[in-house]
Amino acid sequence: MKKKRKKKLGRETAWFWFFISPWIIGFCIFTAFPMLASFYYSFTNWDMFQAGSFVGLDNYKKLLGEEMFFKAVYNTFFYAFFYVVLSTLLSLFVAVLLNYPLKGRRIFRTIFYIPTLVPVVVSALLFFRVFAPQGPVNAALGFFGIEGPTWFFSETWSKPALIIMSLWGLGTAFILLLSGLQGIPGELYEAARIDGSGAWAEFRYITVPMLSPVIFYNVVMGIINSLQVFTQVYVIGTNPLMPGGSTGSGGGPGNSLLSIVQLLYIKGFRDYKMGYASAIAWVLLIIILIFTMLIFKSSALWTYYEEERK
Amino acid sequence: MKKKGSPIQTAVVYLILLLFSAAFLIPFIYMISIALSSDATANQAAYTIFPREFEFQNFVRIFTESDVPIWLKNSLILTVCNTVFTLVSSSMVAYGFARFRVKGKGVIFMILLSTMMIPTQVTLIPQFMIFRNLGWINTMLPLIIPNLFGSPFYIFMLRQFIMRLPISLDEAAKIDGMSYWGIYIKIVVPLIKPALAAVAIFAIMGNWNWFFEPMIYLNQTEKYPLAIGVQILSAVGHAGQLPLWNLMMAAAMILVIPMILLFFLGQRQMFELSISTGSDSIK
């Protein structure tokens, strides 16, 4: 009897490994091995053509002495911080408004979601035009008597333009919040109303705590994705209308758009400094891990899970 | 919240929503307006927000005067292959994680989840070397073959979905002598069709818009997918002239329109799955 059970379990185990084998094989070939390899490469001066030699921490030291690298880190942090904060606030605001009993909610929902469907390449090119010095945004500002900046052509305004452009695609975060709102039991609000609390108190003490797990998810995804920003910057930075676009680094005016991934792309796939680029990749990984860990650690302070109450 | 607000409150909410809608819609209308502009307007960049010219001929021209047909074909190949491959491999792995009681499964699953955090750039350079040694550079193989091995995010989504199915169906089939493979093919796959549809939509969108890796692995114009093709049009123009933004935006619309159609076809499945995954992953 016991033996039979064991045999059965053995078969179940074998089938388990069979079913997950695609991922296991893929993990070994495309994740585990490349990670070890790139970690090793980051300590070599290997370029694509000649076998490199071990140089210890040289790549990392060089990185810390390079102005371009600090610029890229600053730009990426600036982008990630403002994008995550603003998209969280804006998507929350729009979702709360749309939770109000209105006619035409489905239409509004579709309007706010559709920009998410536009490929990043296309939205980058489109906003290059929307923010053109003579484009619609500056025309609208001019209507109010404000002389608009040159946006992507200005060292100061290129990052804000990039952030506004990304906010156009907040649909995914917004849809999750909206469904979270619809899951909040109405009794909570009724009870609050009987207690005589105002709209702000309801928002602060019911809506935000109840939505905090969704906000948490959006923030984590937002951070991971925005720290890897590349396509938008590349498309805008290398456009021939951009000064130095077709010949320079493609990082926009004064490299004010240059991102970490873009620097990696330039060093690795244009200058073929693969060892150096691997070091950049590992710094990026460590940055992402630190931020994700900080968010996870802090989440106990500000997220609220219903299960805990029970 | 379900209580009707005062008329003034309702009016204010409507007003704000309309303003936001305008902000979200205007770039879209502007894209259409640029795509329908004449060459003369494009050369002076004298576009208007609302279309004033209606050069539908632009959509014919991008098919006859540029490489859009080739790029479109490449995009279709990439999208179809990758969507099919990722559906098959991810659903198999998801079934494995959802239905088997095996020691160490929890740890392996944690590893799978944590790989989602690793930026693709960390593995990119060694992967590039692997594919270069295989002689696969400038072919679609480096972009397609990895899809045979499942994608962590889709595996996670499908596993959550399978776990919500009643296990009694599996048990009954097992008593009837059905093998695990039979249960997967005949019972699980038919039941998770809505989730597979949603994953298919996400995979189609992801592959259709894919930019970074195709740019790394492909280096000839006629090998590119349309997403890169549009960028090429914006950078080098066509027929050796300055980039014509009206034609470029027309090509961009060829990229956008199928995604919008897909959204209207599958929005229910998409929303349901992304919402349930979003709420699962935070627990």
Interface residues (C-beta under 8 A of the other chain):
Chain A: E12 T13 W15 F16 W17 F18 F19 I20 P22 W23 I24 I25 G26 F27 I29 F30 T31 F33 P34 M35 A37 S38 Y41 V94 L97 L98 N99 Y100 P101 L102 F108 I111 F112 Y113 I114 P115 L117 V118 P119 V120 V121 V122 S123 L125 L126 F127 R129 V130 A132 Q134 P136 W168 T172 I175 L176 S179 G180 I184 G186 Y189 R193 P213 V214 F216 Y217 I224 L227 Q228 F230 T231 V235 T238 N239 P240 G245 S246 V261 L264 G268 F269 M274 A277 S278 I280 A281 W282 L284 L285 I288 L289 T292 T303 Y305 E307
Chain B: M1 K2 K3 K4 G5 T10 V13 Y14 I16 L17 F20 S21 F24 L25 I26 P27 F28 Y30 M31 I34 A45 Y47 I49 S89 M92 V93 Y95 G96 F97 F100 R101 V102 K103 K105 I108 I111 L112 T115 M117 I118 P119 T120 Q121 V122 T123 L124 I125 P126 Q127 M129 I130 P146 L148 F149 G150 P152 I155 Y180 W181 Y184 M205 W208 N209 F211 F212 I216 A227 I228 V230 Q231 S234 A235 V236 P243 W245 M248 M249 A252 L255 V256 M259 I260 F263 F271 S274 I275 G278 S279 S281 I282 K283
